[in-house]
Amino acid sequence: MIRPRNKPNAATLETQVGNNNGKIKDFLIKLKVMHDGIPITAIIDTGSQLNVVQEEIAQKIIAMPIDLTRPITMNDANGGEGVL
């Protein structure tokens, strides 16, 4: 049987959730970064093995080259996969 070992108290949940009714997006780690004076909001996923950047940000803001000759496969948590 699987049981949680540490039950969070109400104060801990309030700190994590804030006043946003506990929606999933409220649990995301967001970090405001600057690149050449342009603000970018990054979402940090500490369990990810792949960093994903929106195409518009990669090409227009960061000017990072994208290699389209090599397909990249990404696996999801449910065992599915998709080609990026």
PDB file of N, CA, C and O in Angstrom:
ATOM      1  N   MET A   1       0.838  -1.178   0.000  1.00  0.00           N
ATOM      2  CA  MET A   1       0.000   0.000   0.000  1.00  0.00           C
ATOM      3  C   MET A   1       0.886   1.246   0.000  1.00  0.00           C
ATOM      4  O   MET A   1       1.941   1.290   0.634  1.00  0.00           O
ATOM      5  N   ILE A   2       0.422   2.245  -0.728  1.00  0.00           N
ATOM      6  CA  ILE A   2       1.155   3.497  -0.799  1.00  0.00           C
ATOM      7  C   ILE A   2       0.435   4.529   0.047  1.00  0.00           C
ATOM      8  O   ILE A   2      -0.745   4.815  -0.156  1.00  0.00           O
ATOM      9  N   ARG A   3       1.160   5.074   0.988  1.00  0.00           N
ATOM     10  CA  ARG A   3       0.613   6.113   1.855  1.00  0.00           C
ATOM     11  C   ARG A   3       1.601   7.265   1.928  1.00  0.00           C
ATOM     12  O   ARG A   3       2.808   7.032   1.999  1.00  0.00           O
ATOM     13  N   PRO A   4       1.120   8.494   1.911  1.00  0.00           N
ATOM     14  CA  PRO A   4       2.067   9.610   2.081  1.00  0.00           C
ATOM     15  C   PRO A   4       2.659   9.598   3.479  1.00  0.00           C
ATOM     16  O   PRO A   4       1.941   9.403   4.460  1.00  0.00           O
ATOM     17  N   ARG A   5       3.948   9.802   3.572  1.00  0.00           N
ATOM     18  CA  ARG A   5       4.613   9.772   4.867  1.00  0.00           C
ATOM     19  C   ARG A   5       4.506  11.107   5.585  1.00  0.00           C
ATOM     20  O   ARG A   5       4.313  11.157   6.800  1.00  0.00           O
ATOM     21  N   ASN A   6       4.630  12.170   4.838  1.00  0.00           N
ATOM     22  CA  ASN A   6       4.568  13.501   5.440  1.00  0.00           C
ATOM     23  C   ASN A   6       3.327  14.213   4.930  1.00  0.00           C
ATOM     24  O   ASN A   6       3.228  14.520   3.742  1.00  0.00           O
ATOM     25  N   LYS A   7       2.406  14.470   5.799  1.00  0.00           N
ATOM     26  CA  LYS A   7       1.204  15.190   5.409  1.00  0.00           C
ATOM     27  C   LYS A   7       1.444  16.684   5.613  1.00  0.00           C
ATOM     28  O   LYS A   7       1.729  17.117   6.729  1.00  0.00           O
ATOM     29  N   PRO A   8       1.329  17.490   4.524  1.00  0.00           N
ATOM     30  CA  PRO A   8       1.559  18.924   4.697  1.00  0.00           C
ATOM     31  C   PRO A   8       0.453  19.556   5.519  1.00  0.00           C
ATOM     32  O   PRO A   8      -0.717  19.195   5.390  1.00  0.00           O
ATOM     33  N   ASN A   9       0.824  20.490   6.355  1.00  0.00           N
ATOM     34  CA  ASN A   9      -0.179  21.188   7.147  1.00  0.00           C
ATOM     35  C   ASN A   9      -0.741  22.356   6.349  1.00  0.00           C
ATOM     36  O   ASN A   9      -0.253  22.656   5.260  1.00  0.00           O
ATOM     37  N   ALA A  10      -1.753  23.009   6.878  1.00  0.00           N
ATOM     38  CA  ALA A  10      -2.431  24.093   6.164  1.00  0.00           C
ATOM     39  C   ALA A  10      -1.476  25.247   5.864  1.00  0.00           C
ATOM     40  O   ALA A  10      -1.584  25.864   4.804  1.00  0.00           O
ATOM     41  N   ALA A  11      -0.552  25.553   6.763  1.00  0.00           N
ATOM     42  CA  ALA A  11       0.390  26.652   6.546  1.00  0.00           C
ATOM     43  C   ALA A  11       1.310  26.361   5.368  1.00  0.00           C
ATOM     44  O   ALA A  11       1.603  27.255   4.574  1.00  0.00           O
ATOM     45  N   THR A  12       1.768  25.115   5.248  1.00  0.00           N
ATOM     46  CA  THR A  12       2.629  24.729   4.135  1.00  0.00           C
ATOM     47  C   THR A  12       1.883  24.845   2.820  1.00  0.00           C
ATOM     48  O   THR A  12       2.418  25.375   1.846  1.00  0.00           O
ATOM     49  N   LEU A  13       0.658  24.358   2.781  1.00  0.00           N
ATOM     50  CA  LEU A  13      -0.131  24.445   1.557  1.00  0.00           C
ATOM     51  C   LEU A  13      -0.401  25.893   1.177  1.00  0.00           C
ATOM     52  O   LEU A  13      -0.364  26.236  -0.005  1.00  0.00           O
ATOM     53  N   GLU A  14      -0.669  26.739   2.149  1.00  0.00           N
ATOM     54  CA  GLU A  14      -0.923  28.156   1.860  1.00  0.00           C
ATOM     55  C   GLU A  14       0.318  28.806   1.265  1.00  0.00           C
ATOM     56  O   GLU A  14       0.209  29.645   0.371  1.00  0.00           O
ATOM     57  N   THR A  15       1.492  28.427   1.750  1.00  0.00           N
ATOM     58  CA  THR A  15       2.733  28.975   1.218  1.00  0.00           C
ATOM     59  C   THR A  15       2.934  28.542  -0.220  1.00  0.00           C
ATOM     60  O   THR A  15       3.361  29.344  -1.050  1.00  0.00           O
ATOM     61  N   GLN A  16       2.632  27.276  -0.534  1.00  0.00           N
ATOM     62  CA  GLN A  16       2.820  26.766  -1.885  1.00  0.00           C
ATOM     63  C   GLN A  16       1.775  27.308  -2.849  1.00  0.00           C
ATOM     64  O   GLN A  16       2.100  27.643  -3.988  1.00  0.00           O
ATOM     65  N   VAL A  17       0.547  27.397  -2.414  1.00  0.00           N
ATOM     66  CA  VAL A  17      -0.562  27.733  -3.293  1.00  0.00           C
ATOM     67  C   VAL A  17      -0.795  29.231  -3.359  1.00  0.00           C
ATOM     68  O   VAL A  17      -1.120  29.753  -4.426  1.00  0.00           O
ATOM     69  N   GLY A  18      -0.638  29.927  -2.256  1.00  0.00           N
ATOM     70  CA  GLY A  18      -0.935  31.351  -2.228  1.00  0.00           C
ATOM     71  C   GLY A  18      -2.434  31.565  -2.280  1.00  0.00           C
ATOM     72  O   GLY A  18      -3.189  30.784  -1.700  1.00  0.00           O
ATOM     73  N   ASN A  19      -2.875  32.595  -2.956  1.00  0.00           N
ATOM     74  CA  ASN A  19      -4.290  32.920  -3.030  1.00  0.00           C
ATOM     75  C   ASN A  19      -4.894  32.567  -4.378  1.00  0.00           C
ATOM     76  O   ASN A  19      -5.867  33.200  -4.789  1.00  0.00           O
ATOM     77  N   ASN A  20      -4.353  31.583  -5.077  1.00  0.00           N
ATOM     78  CA  ASN A  20      -4.808  31.266  -6.431  1.00  0.00           C
ATOM     79  C   ASN A  20      -5.637  29.995  -6.506  1.00  0.00           C
ATOM     80  O   ASN A  20      -5.718  29.384  -7.571  1.00  0.00           O
ATOM     81  N   ASN A  21      -6.246  29.585  -5.424  1.00  0.00           N
ATOM     82  CA  ASN A  21      -7.164  28.442  -5.380  1.00  0.00           C
ATOM     83  C   ASN A  21      -6.523  27.107  -5.738  1.00  0.00           C
ATOM     84  O   ASN A  21      -7.247  26.181  -6.104  1.00  0.00           O
ATOM     85  N   GLY A  22      -5.217  26.963  -5.653  1.00  0.00           N
ATOM     86  CA  GLY A  22      -4.547  25.683  -5.827  1.00  0.00           C
ATOM     87  C   GLY A  22      -4.548  25.125  -7.233  1.00  0.00           C
ATOM     88  O   GLY A  22      -4.490  23.907  -7.399  1.00  0.00           O
ATOM     89  N   LYS A  23      -4.611  25.968  -8.257  1.00  0.00           N
ATOM     90  CA  LYS A  23      -4.562  25.485  -9.632  1.00  0.00           C
ATOM     91  C   LYS A  23      -3.167  24.952  -9.943  1.00  0.00           C
ATOM     92  O   LYS A  23      -2.185  25.361  -9.323  1.00  0.00           O
ATOM     93  N   ILE A  24      -3.089  24.031 -10.912  1.00  0.00           N
ATOM     94  CA  ILE A  24      -1.811  23.419 -11.268  1.00  0.00           C
ATOM     95  C   ILE A  24      -0.787  24.470 -11.668  1.00  0.00           C
ATOM     96  O   ILE A  24       0.376  24.364 -11.277  1.00  0.00           O
ATOM     97  N   LYS A  25      -1.180  25.480 -12.433  1.00  0.00           N
ATOM     98  CA  LYS A  25      -0.222  26.474 -12.887  1.00  0.00           C
ATOM     99  C   LYS A  25       0.418  27.221 -11.721  1.00  0.00           C
ATOM    100  O   LYS A  25       1.498  27.793 -11.871  1.00  0.00           O
ATOM    101  N   ASP A  26      -0.232  27.219 -10.571  1.00  0.00           N
ATOM    102  CA  ASP A  26       0.309  27.901  -9.413  1.00  0.00           C
ATOM    103  C   ASP A  26       1.489  27.149  -8.796  1.00  0.00           C
ATOM    104  O   ASP A  26       2.213  27.716  -7.977  1.00  0.00           O
ATOM    105  N   PHE A  27       1.694  25.904  -9.166  1.00  0.00           N
ATOM    106  CA  PHE A  27       2.790  25.106  -8.626  1.00  0.00           C
ATOM    107  C   PHE A  27       4.029  25.176  -9.509  1.00  0.00           C
ATOM    108  O   PHE A  27       5.056  24.590  -9.167  1.00  0.00           O
ATOM    109  N   LEU A  28       3.957  25.884 -10.643  1.00  0.00           N
ATOM    110  CA  LEU A  28       5.099  26.007 -11.531  1.00  0.00           C
ATOM    111  C   LEU A  28       6.133  26.962 -10.938  1.00  0.00           C
ATOM    112  O   LEU A  28       5.792  27.949 -10.286  1.00  0.00           O
ATOM    113  N   ILE A  29       7.407  26.642 -11.182  1.00  0.00           N
ATOM    114  CA  ILE A  29       8.484  27.527 -10.765  1.00  0.00           C
ATOM    115  C   ILE A  29       8.766  28.445 -11.942  1.00  0.00           C
ATOM    116  O   ILE A  29       9.245  27.995 -12.984  1.00  0.00           O
ATOM    117  N   LYS A  30       8.474  29.726 -11.783  1.00  0.00           N
ATOM    118  CA  LYS A  30       8.698  30.692 -12.850  1.00  0.00           C
ATOM    119  C   LYS A  30       9.840  31.606 -12.450  1.00  0.00           C
ATOM    120  O   LYS A  30       9.937  32.043 -11.303  1.00  0.00           O
ATOM    121  N   LEU A  31      10.706  31.889 -13.419  1.00  0.00           N
ATOM    122  CA  LEU A  31      11.875  32.716 -13.177  1.00  0.00           C
ATOM    123  C   LEU A  31      11.950  33.770 -14.280  1.00  0.00           C
ATOM    124  O   LEU A  31      11.939  33.434 -15.464  1.00  0.00           O
ATOM    125  N   LYS A  32      12.025  35.029 -13.895  1.00  0.00           N
ATOM    126  CA  LYS A  32      12.159  36.103 -14.874  1.00  0.00           C
ATOM    127  C   LYS A  32      13.640  36.303 -15.157  1.00  0.00           C
ATOM    128  O   LYS A  32      14.417  36.592 -14.248  1.00  0.00           O
ATOM    129  N   VAL A  33      14.031  36.147 -16.425  1.00  0.00           N
ATOM    130  CA  VAL A  33      15.424  36.307 -16.835  1.00  0.00           C
ATOM    131  C   VAL A  33      15.506  37.386 -17.907  1.00  0.00           C
ATOM    132  O   VAL A  33      14.507  37.726 -18.541  1.00  0.00           O
ATOM    133  N   MET A  34      16.700  37.914 -18.097  1.00  0.00           N
ATOM    134  CA  MET A  34      16.922  38.943 -19.113  1.00  0.00           C
ATOM    135  C   MET A  34      17.957  38.432 -20.105  1.00  0.00           C
ATOM    136  O   MET A  34      18.950  37.821 -19.712  1.00  0.00           O
ATOM    137  N   HIS A  35      17.723  38.685 -21.399  1.00  0.00           N
ATOM    138  CA  HIS A  35      18.701  38.376 -22.440  1.00  0.00           C
ATOM    139  C   HIS A  35      18.838  39.619 -23.307  1.00  0.00           C
ATOM    140  O   HIS A  35      17.899  40.006 -24.002  1.00  0.00           O
ATOM    141  N   ASP A  36      20.009  40.239 -23.264  1.00  0.00           N
ATOM    142  CA  ASP A  36      20.253  41.495 -23.983  1.00  0.00           C
ATOM    143  C   ASP A  36      19.180  42.533 -23.696  1.00  0.00           C
ATOM    144  O   ASP A  36      18.723  43.230 -24.602  1.00  0.00           O
ATOM    145  N   GLY A  37      18.779  42.634 -22.432  1.00  0.00           N
ATOM    146  CA  GLY A  37      17.801  43.630 -22.030  1.00  0.00           C
ATOM    147  C   GLY A  37      16.356  43.257 -22.306  1.00  0.00           C
ATOM    148  O   GLY A  37      15.458  44.055 -22.035  1.00  0.00           O
ATOM    149  N   ILE A  38      16.106  42.071 -22.837  1.00  0.00           N
ATOM    150  CA  ILE A  38      14.743  41.618 -23.146  1.00  0.00           C
ATOM    151  C   ILE A  38      14.299  40.646 -22.059  1.00  0.00           C
ATOM    152  O   ILE A  38      14.960  39.630 -21.841  1.00  0.00           O
ATOM    153  N   PRO A  39      13.181  40.938 -21.366  1.00  0.00           N
ATOM    154  CA  PRO A  39      12.718  40.032 -20.310  1.00  0.00           C
ATOM    155  C   PRO A  39      12.073  38.776 -20.880  1.00  0.00           C
ATOM    156  O   PRO A  39      11.290  38.841 -21.828  1.00  0.00           O
ATOM    157  N   ILE A  40      12.412  37.631 -20.290  1.00  0.00           N
ATOM    158  CA  ILE A  40      11.850  36.335 -20.692  1.00  0.00           C
ATOM    159  C   ILE A  40      11.416  35.620 -19.418  1.00  0.00           C
ATOM    160  O   ILE A  40      12.156  35.606 -18.434  1.00  0.00           O
ATOM    161  N   THR A  41      10.232  35.032 -19.427  1.00  0.00           N
ATOM    162  CA  THR A  41       9.777  34.236 -18.294  1.00  0.00           C
ATOM    163  C   THR A  41      10.098  32.773 -18.578  1.00  0.00           C
ATOM    164  O   THR A  41       9.615  32.201 -19.555  1.00  0.00           O
ATOM    165  N   ALA A  42      10.916  32.171 -17.716  1.00  0.00           N
ATOM    166  CA  ALA A  42      11.294  30.768 -17.863  1.00  0.00           C
ATOM    167  C   ALA A  42      10.513  29.938 -16.840  1.00  0.00           C
ATOM    168  O   ALA A  42      10.357  30.345 -15.689  1.00  0.00           O
ATOM    169  N   ILE A  43      10.028  28.783 -17.267  1.00  0.00           N
ATOM    170  CA  ILE A  43       9.375  27.842 -16.363  1.00  0.00           C
ATOM    171  C   ILE A  43      10.381  26.738 -16.075  1.00  0.00           C
ATOM    172  O   ILE A  43      10.839  26.053 -16.990  1.00  0.00           O
ATOM    173  N   ILE A  44      10.723  26.568 -14.815  1.00  0.00           N
ATOM    174  CA  ILE A  44      11.758  25.622 -14.411  1.00  0.00           C
ATOM    175  C   ILE A  44      11.117  24.296 -14.024  1.00  0.00           C
ATOM    176  O   ILE A  44      10.228  24.250 -13.174  1.00  0.00           O
ATOM    177  N   ASP A  45      11.573  23.223 -14.652  1.00  0.00           N
ATOM    178  CA  ASP A  45      11.113  21.875 -14.331  1.00  0.00           C
ATOM    179  C   ASP A  45      12.316  21.100 -13.820  1.00  0.00           C
ATOM    180  O   ASP A  45      13.154  20.656 -14.605  1.00  0.00           O
ATOM    181  N   THR A  46      12.400  20.940 -12.521  1.00  0.00           N
ATOM    182  CA  THR A  46      13.577  20.310 -11.917  1.00  0.00           C
ATOM    183  C   THR A  46      13.707  18.830 -12.254  1.00  0.00           C
ATOM    184  O   THR A  46      14.786  18.261 -12.088  1.00  0.00           O
ATOM    185  N   GLY A  47      12.644  18.194 -12.721  1.00  0.00           N
ATOM    186  CA  GLY A  47      12.703  16.775 -13.053  1.00  0.00           C
ATOM    187  C   GLY A  47      12.876  16.501 -14.533  1.00  0.00           C
ATOM    188  O   GLY A  47      12.884  15.343 -14.951  1.00  0.00           O
ATOM    189  N   SER A  48      13.013  17.539 -15.326  1.00  0.00           N
ATOM    190  CA  SER A  48      13.100  17.377 -16.774  1.00  0.00           C
ATOM    191  C   SER A  48      14.497  16.973 -17.212  1.00  0.00           C
ATOM    192  O   SER A  48      15.490  17.363 -16.598  1.00  0.00           O
ATOM    193  N   GLN A  49      14.563  16.194 -18.275  1.00  0.00           N
ATOM    194  CA  GLN A  49      15.842  15.828 -18.870  1.00  0.00           C
ATOM    195  C   GLN A  49      16.046  16.545 -20.198  1.00  0.00           C
ATOM    196  O   GLN A  49      17.052  16.332 -20.875  1.00  0.00           O
ATOM    197  N   LEU A  50      15.103  17.386 -20.568  1.00  0.00           N
ATOM    198  CA  LEU A  50      15.152  18.078 -21.847  1.00  0.00           C
ATOM    199  C   LEU A  50      14.708  19.519 -21.640  1.00  0.00           C
ATOM    200  O   LEU A  50      13.690  19.767 -20.995  1.00  0.00           O
ATOM    201  N   ASN A  51      15.455  20.459 -22.174  1.00  0.00           N
ATOM    202  CA  ASN A  51      15.088  21.865 -22.088  1.00  0.00           C
ATOM    203  C   ASN A  51      14.403  22.266 -23.381  1.00  0.00           C
ATOM    204  O   ASN A  51      14.938  22.037 -24.466  1.00  0.00           O
ATOM    205  N   VAL A  52      13.230  22.860 -23.277  1.00  0.00           N
ATOM    206  CA  VAL A  52      12.446  23.234 -24.443  1.00  0.00           C
ATOM    207  C   VAL A  52      12.319  24.749 -24.468  1.00  0.00           C
ATOM    208  O   VAL A  52      11.994  25.374 -23.459  1.00  0.00           O
ATOM    209  N   VAL A  53      12.579  25.333 -25.636  1.00  0.00           N
ATOM    210  CA  VAL A  53      12.476  26.776 -25.819  1.00  0.00           C
ATOM    211  C   VAL A  53      11.496  27.032 -26.956  1.00  0.00           C
ATOM    212  O   VAL A  53      11.561  26.382 -28.000  1.00  0.00           O
ATOM    213  N   GLN A  54      10.595  27.975 -26.751  1.00  0.00           N
ATOM    214  CA  GLN A  54       9.638  28.340 -27.790  1.00  0.00           C
ATOM    215  C   GLN A  54      10.401  28.825 -29.022  1.00  0.00           C
ATOM    216  O   GLN A  54      11.371  29.573 -28.896  1.00  0.00           O
ATOM    217  N   GLU A  55       9.968  28.401 -30.216  1.00  0.00           N
ATOM    218  CA  GLU A  55      10.676  28.699 -31.459  1.00  0.00           C
ATOM    219  C   GLU A  55      10.880  30.202 -31.659  1.00  0.00           C
ATOM    220  O   GLU A  55      11.963  30.634 -32.053  1.00  0.00           O
ATOM    221  N   GLU A  56       9.850  30.990 -31.391  1.00  0.00           N
ATOM    222  CA  GLU A  56       9.955  32.441 -31.583  1.00  0.00           C
ATOM    223  C   GLU A  56      11.030  33.050 -30.687  1.00  0.00           C
ATOM    224  O   GLU A  56      11.769  33.936 -31.115  1.00  0.00           O
ATOM    225  N   ILE A  57      11.116  32.578 -29.451  1.00  0.00           N
ATOM    226  CA  ILE A  57      12.143  33.088 -28.529  1.00  0.00           C
ATOM    227  C   ILE A  57      13.523  32.650 -28.984  1.00  0.00           C
ATOM    228  O   ILE A  57      14.464  33.441 -28.947  1.00  0.00           O
ATOM    229  N   ALA A  58      13.659  31.401 -29.413  1.00  0.00           N
ATOM    230  CA  ALA A  58      14.962  30.888 -29.849  1.00  0.00           C
ATOM    231  C   ALA A  58      15.471  31.629 -31.079  1.00  0.00           C
ATOM    232  O   ALA A  58      16.657  31.950 -31.158  1.00  0.00           O
ATOM    233  N   GLN A  59      14.593  31.904 -32.034  1.00  0.00           N
ATOM    234  CA  GLN A  59      15.034  32.523 -33.284  1.00  0.00           C
ATOM    235  C   GLN A  59      15.156  34.037 -33.195  1.00  0.00           C
ATOM    236  O   GLN A  59      16.152  34.600 -33.651  1.00  0.00           O
ATOM    237  N   LYS A  60      14.160  34.712 -32.615  1.00  0.00           N
ATOM    238  CA  LYS A  60      14.126  36.168 -32.664  1.00  0.00           C
ATOM    239  C   LYS A  60      14.815  36.840 -31.482  1.00  0.00           C
ATOM    240  O   LYS A  60      15.445  37.884 -31.654  1.00  0.00           O
ATOM    241  N   ILE A  61      14.712  36.270 -30.300  1.00  0.00           N
ATOM    242  CA  ILE A  61      15.254  36.950 -29.122  1.00  0.00           C
ATOM    243  C   ILE A  61      16.661  36.457 -28.802  1.00  0.00           C
ATOM    244  O   ILE A  61      17.582  37.259 -28.649  1.00  0.00           O
ATOM    245  N   ILE A  62      16.829  35.143 -28.699  1.00  0.00           N
ATOM    246  CA  ILE A  62      18.134  34.596 -28.328  1.00  0.00           C
ATOM    247  C   ILE A  62      19.027  34.407 -29.551  1.00  0.00           C
ATOM    248  O   ILE A  62      20.250  34.351 -29.421  1.00  0.00           O
ATOM    249  N   ALA A  63      18.431  34.308 -30.733  1.00  0.00           N
ATOM    250  CA  ALA A  63      19.148  34.053 -31.984  1.00  0.00           C
ATOM    251  C   ALA A  63      19.943  32.754 -31.894  1.00  0.00           C
ATOM    252  O   ALA A  63      21.107  32.698 -32.290  1.00  0.00           O
ATOM    253  N   MET A  64      19.302  31.714 -31.371  1.00  0.00           N
ATOM    254  CA  MET A  64      19.914  30.409 -31.203  1.00  0.00           C
ATOM    255  C   MET A  64      19.578  29.551 -32.430  1.00  0.00           C
ATOM    256  O   MET A  64      18.406  29.436 -32.788  1.00  0.00           O
ATOM    257  N   PRO A  65      20.579  28.950 -33.079  1.00  0.00           N
ATOM    258  CA  PRO A  65      20.280  28.139 -34.264  1.00  0.00           C
ATOM    259  C   PRO A  65      19.510  26.865 -33.900  1.00  0.00           C
ATOM    260  O   PRO A  65      19.735  26.272 -32.846  1.00  0.00           O
ATOM    261  N   ILE A  66      18.610  26.462 -34.779  1.00  0.00           N
ATOM    262  CA  ILE A  66      17.837  25.239 -34.598  1.00  0.00           C
ATOM    263  C   ILE A  66      18.204  24.283 -35.722  1.00  0.00           C
ATOM    264  O   ILE A  66      18.094  24.631 -36.897  1.00  0.00           O
ATOM    265  N   ASP A  67      18.639  23.079 -35.365  1.00  0.00           N
ATOM    266  CA  ASP A  67      19.014  22.062 -36.352  1.00  0.00           C
ATOM    267  C   ASP A  67      17.790  21.225 -36.686  1.00  0.00           C
ATOM    268  O   ASP A  67      17.397  20.349 -35.915  1.00  0.00           O
ATOM    269  N   LEU A  68      17.185  21.501 -37.846  1.00  0.00           N
ATOM    270  CA  LEU A  68      15.982  20.783 -38.249  1.00  0.00           C
ATOM    271  C   LEU A  68      16.288  19.473 -38.975  1.00  0.00           C
ATOM    272  O   LEU A  68      15.365  18.730 -39.308  1.00  0.00           O
ATOM    273  N   THR A  69      17.572  19.175 -39.228  1.00  0.00           N
ATOM    274  CA  THR A  69      17.933  17.952 -39.934  1.00  0.00           C
ATOM    275  C   THR A  69      17.911  16.733 -39.020  1.00  0.00           C
ATOM    276  O   THR A  69      17.881  15.599 -39.499  1.00  0.00           O
ATOM    277  N   ARG A  70      17.926  16.955 -37.731  1.00  0.00           N
ATOM    278  CA  ARG A  70      17.968  15.853 -36.766  1.00  0.00           C
ATOM    279  C   ARG A  70      16.719  15.868 -35.903  1.00  0.00           C
ATOM    280  O   ARG A  70      16.586  16.736 -35.040  1.00  0.00           O
ATOM    281  N   PRO A  71      15.789  14.923 -36.112  1.00  0.00           N
ATOM    282  CA  PRO A  71      14.578  14.913 -35.285  1.00  0.00           C
ATOM    283  C   PRO A  71      14.901  14.525 -33.839  1.00  0.00           C
ATOM    284  O   PRO A  71      15.765  13.687 -33.584  1.00  0.00           O
ATOM    285  N   ILE A  72      14.200  15.141 -32.918  1.00  0.00           N
ATOM    286  CA  ILE A  72      14.392  14.851 -31.499  1.00  0.00           C
ATOM    287  C   ILE A  72      13.109  14.240 -30.970  1.00  0.00           C
ATOM    288  O   ILE A  72      12.027  14.796 -31.162  1.00  0.00           O
ATOM    289  N   THR A  73      13.222  13.093 -30.302  1.00  0.00           N
ATOM    290  CA  THR A  73      12.067  12.417 -29.726  1.00  0.00           C
ATOM    291  C   THR A  73      12.015  12.710 -28.232  1.00  0.00           C
ATOM    292  O   THR A  73      13.018  12.599 -27.527  1.00  0.00           O
ATOM    293  N   MET A  74      10.830  13.085 -27.764  1.00  0.00           N
ATOM    294  CA  MET A  74      10.651  13.376 -26.346  1.00  0.00           C
ATOM    295  C   MET A  74       9.659  12.374 -25.777  1.00  0.00           C
ATOM    296  O   MET A  74       8.582  12.179 -26.341  1.00  0.00           O
ATOM    297  N   ASN A  75      10.010  11.741 -24.669  1.00  0.00           N
ATOM    298  CA  ASN A  75       9.121  10.802 -23.993  1.00  0.00           C
ATOM    299  C   ASN A  75       8.370  11.530 -22.890  1.00  0.00           C
ATOM    300  O   ASN A  75       8.937  12.379 -22.203  1.00  0.00           O
ATOM    301  N   ASP A  76       7.089  11.198 -22.720  1.00  0.00           N
ATOM    302  CA  ASP A  76       6.324  11.817 -21.641  1.00  0.00           C
ATOM    303  C   ASP A  76       6.237  10.883 -20.445  1.00  0.00           C
ATOM    304  O   ASP A  76       6.706   9.746 -20.498  1.00  0.00           O
ATOM    305  N   ALA A  77       5.645  11.362 -19.384  1.00  0.00           N
ATOM    306  CA  ALA A  77       5.579  10.608 -18.132  1.00  0.00           C
ATOM    307  C   ALA A  77       4.705   9.364 -18.249  1.00  0.00           C
ATOM    308  O   ALA A  77       4.833   8.446 -17.439  1.00  0.00           O
ATOM    309  N   ASN A  78       3.821   9.317 -19.239  1.00  0.00           N
ATOM    310  CA  ASN A  78       2.916   8.184 -19.388  1.00  0.00           C
ATOM    311  C   ASN A  78       3.438   7.128 -20.366  1.00  0.00           C
ATOM    312  O   ASN A  78       2.724   6.176 -20.684  1.00  0.00           O
ATOM    313  N   GLY A  79       4.666   7.286 -20.842  1.00  0.00           N
ATOM    314  CA  GLY A  79       5.256   6.291 -21.730  1.00  0.00           C
ATOM    315  C   GLY A  79       5.068   6.606 -23.209  1.00  0.00           C
ATOM    316  O   GLY A  79       5.562   5.864 -24.058  1.00  0.00           O
ATOM    317  N   GLY A  80       4.372   7.679 -23.533  1.00  0.00           N
ATOM    318  CA  GLY A  80       4.211   8.063 -24.933  1.00  0.00           C
ATOM    319  C   GLY A  80       5.428   8.832 -25.397  1.00  0.00           C
ATOM    320  O   GLY A  80       6.277   9.216 -24.593  1.00  0.00           O
ATOM    321  N   GLU A  81       5.511   9.056 -26.712  1.00  0.00           N
ATOM    322  CA  GLU A  81       6.612   9.825 -27.238  1.00  0.00           C
ATOM    323  C   GLU A  81       6.124  10.699 -28.385  1.00  0.00           C
ATOM    324  O   GLU A  81       5.131  10.398 -29.046  1.00  0.00           O
ATOM    325  N   GLY A  82       6.838  11.768 -28.597  1.00  0.00           N
ATOM    326  CA  GLY A  82       6.496  12.695 -29.674  1.00  0.00           C
ATOM    327  C   GLY A  82       7.765  13.240 -30.281  1.00  0.00           C
ATOM    328  O   GLY A  82       8.785  13.374 -29.605  1.00  0.00           O
ATOM    329  N   VAL A  83       7.699  13.557 -31.565  1.00  0.00           N
ATOM    330  CA  VAL A  83       8.843  14.109 -32.264  1.00  0.00           C
ATOM    331  C   VAL A  83       8.726  15.624 -32.205  1.00  0.00           C
ATOM    332  O   VAL A  83       7.686  16.196 -32.531  1.00  0.00           O
ATOM    333  N   LEU A  84       9.818  16.267 -31.781  1.00  0.00           N
ATOM    334  CA  LEU A  84       9.818  17.731 -31.689  1.00  0.00           C
ATOM    335  C   LEU A  84      10.278  18.319 -33.005  1.00  0.00           C
ATOM    336  O   LEU A  84      10.351  19.541 -33.142  1.00  0.00           O
TER     337      LEU A  84
END
